[in-house]
Amino acid sequence: MNFFFTGMKHSGKTTFAKRVAAAKGLIWADSDDLVLENIKPLTVREYYKKYGKEAFILEERKAVEDFIEKNNGFVLSLGGGVCDNTPLMSLMKSSGKIIYLTRDEGLIFDKIMQKGLPPFLDTPDPRKTFHELFLRRDAIYRSYMDLEIALGPYSSKDETEKRVISILEEKYGR
């Protein structure tokens, strides 16, 4: 089975996709790493800034599509903005199960702000800007998801991993 871990920035997608894949003996990859292989020597940010959103969306879809064609039985973590890539969301929907990892909006905002104000929130009211982005993306993710897994503040990553695996096994079997 193929799983696509989606959700907001800092929701735990990469952390738990990697852990679930290791525990279940599945292949793990991150979409940003796949894109980086195609756009070297640029970083994702540099590519996005130089060529724009539409070019990035095409690269993202191409990288994930290539990965899907070459692999089966995987967990792929995706960037928080993948919901804005409609063709890729449709491809994922037809190629596996879209798992939407959710966390409290305030927890995510605080986690983002720990590293300083990111450019996408550099507005007169960063919290309001994030809230609007959160609501918009949440609606899109919910329209595509096969399963939502709500993650609270983790008691521990190990305990949260066990919970995520348990929910996946209950829904999709071992």
C-alpha positions in Angstrom: 0.0 0.0 0.0 1.1 3.6 -0.7 0.6 6.4 1.8 1.0 10.1 1.2 1.4 12.0 4.5 0.1 15.5 4.1 -0.7 18.4 6.4 0.4 21.9 7.4 4.0 22.9 7.8 5.4 21.4 11.1 2.5 19.0 11.5 4.8 16.0 11.8 4.6 14.7 8.2 8.3 13.9 7.7 8.9 12.7 11.2 6.1 10.2 11.3 6.2 9.2 7.6 9.8 8.2 8.2 9.0 6.3 11.4 6.0 4.5 10.0 7.9 3.4 6.9 10.7 2.0 9.0 8.3 0.2 11.4 6.3 -1.3 8.5 9.2 -2.1 6.2 8.1 0.4 3.5 10.1 2.7 1.4 10.2 6.3 2.7 10.9 9.5 0.7 10.2 13.2 1.1 8.9 15.1 -1.9 11.3 18.0 -1.3 14.2 15.6 -1.6 12.8 14.2 -4.8 12.4 17.7 -6.3 15.9 18.7 -5.2 17.3 15.8 -7.2 15.8 17.4 -10.4 16.7 21.1 -9.7 20.3 20.8 -8.5 22.3 22.9 -7.6 19.4 25.1 -6.5 17.5 24.7 -3.3 13.7 24.5 -3.3 13.5 28.1 -2.1 15.9 29.3 -4.7 14.1 27.5 -7.5 10.7 28.8 -6.3 12.1 32.4 -6.1 13.8 32.2 -9.5 11.1 30.4 -11.5 7.9 30.9 -9.6 5.1 28.9 -8.1 3.9 27.4 -11.4 7.3 26.0 -12.4 7.7 24.6 -8.9 4.3 22.9 -9.1 5.3 21.2 -12.3 8.7 20.0 -10.9 6.9 18.7 -7.8 4.4 16.7 -9.8 7.1 15.4 -12.1 9.3 14.3 -9.2 6.5 12.6 -7.3 5.1 11.0 -10.5 8.5 9.5 -11.3 8.7 8.2 -7.7 5.3 6.6 -7.9 6.1 4.9 -11.2 9.3 3.4 -9.8 8.1 2.3 -6.3 5.3 0.4 -4.6 4.7 0.0 -0.9 5.9 3.4 0.3 5.2 6.3 2.6 5.9 9.7 1.0 5.9 12.9 3.1 4.9 16.1 1.2 5.4 19.8 1.7 2.7 21.8 3.4 1.8 23.6 0.2 1.1 20.4 -1.8 -2.6 21.1 -1.5 -2.1 24.0 -3.9 -0.9 21.5 -6.6 -4.3 20.1 -7.8 -2.9 17.8 -10.5 -0.5 16.3 -7.9 -3.3 15.9 -5.3 -5.4 14.1 -7.9 -2.5 11.8 -8.8 -1.9 11.0 -5.2 -5.6 10.2 -4.7 -5.5 7.7 -7.5 -2.2 6.1 -6.4 -2.6 5.5 -2.7 -4.1 6.7 0.5 -3.8 10.4 1.5 -3.2 10.7 5.2 -3.9 14.2 6.6 -1.9 14.8 9.8 -3.6 17.6 11.8 -2.4 19.5 14.8 -3.7 22.5 16.7 -3.4 25.7 14.7 -1.8 27.5 17.6 0.8 24.8 18.2 1.8 24.9 14.5 2.0 28.7 14.4 4.2 28.7 17.6 6.4 26.0 16.1 6.9 28.0 12.9 7.6 31.2 14.8 10.3 29.5 16.9 12.6 29.8 13.9 11.8 33.4 13.3 9.2 35.1 11.0 9.2 33.3 7.7 8.6 35.3 4.5 5.1 34.0 3.9 4.0 35.4 7.3 5.9 38.7 7.0 2.7 40.8 7.1 1.3 43.4 9.6 -0.6 40.5 11.3 1.3 37.2 11.0 -1.2 35.3 13.2 -4.1 36.4 11.1 -2.3 35.6 7.8 -1.5 32.2 9.2 -5.1 31.6 10.3 -6.4 32.4 6.8 -3.8 30.1 5.2 -4.6 27.4 7.7 -8.3 27.6 7.0 -7.9 27.5 3.2 -5.4 24.6 3.2 -7.4 22.7 5.8 -10.5 22.7 3.6 -8.4 21.5 0.6 -6.7 18.7 2.5 -10.1 17.6 3.9 -11.6 17.4 0.4 -8.8 14.9 -0.7 -8.0 13.0 2.4 -8.7 9.3 2.9 -7.9 9.5 6.7 -7.3 12.2 9.2 -5.0 11.5 12.1 -5.1 14.2 14.7 -1.8 14.7 16.5 -1.8 16.7 19.7 1.2 17.9 21.6 3.2 14.7 21.6 3.8 12.9 24.9 6.7 11.4 23.0 7.5 10.7 19.4 7.6 7.0 20.1 4.1 7.0 21.7 2.8 9.1 18.8 4.4 6.8 16.3 2.6 3.8 17.9 -0.7 5.6 17.8 -0.3 6.6 14.1 0.6 3.0 13.2 -2.3 1.6 15.2 -4.8 3.9 13.4 -3.4 3.0 10.0 -3.5 -0.7 10.8 -7.1 -0.4 12.1 -8.2 1.3 8.9 -6.0 -0.5 6.3 -4.8 -3.7 7.9 -1.3 -4.8 8.7 
